[in-house]
Amino acid sequence: MNNFKNLLISLHNDEDGATATEYIILLVLIACFVIMIVKAFGATVADKFVEANEDVQTNVDFSSRPTG
C-alpha cells in the first residue's frame, strides 16, 4: 500500500505533462493568430503581388541582357 501511495505522490508532483500541455496551447494560439492575419490581409497582399508582377512585365525589358 505504501508503494502505491508513493506512486500517486510522484505522479502528482510530475510536471512534464503540464509543460507539454502549455506548449500545445501556445502553438494553437499562435496558429489561430496566423490564420486571422492571413484572412485579414491575404487578399490585400495577393493584390499587391499581382500589381507588382504587372508593373515588372510592362516596365522591364527582358530582351536585352547585359554581357559580362
Order of alpha helices (4+ residues) and beta strands (2+ residues): alpha-alpha
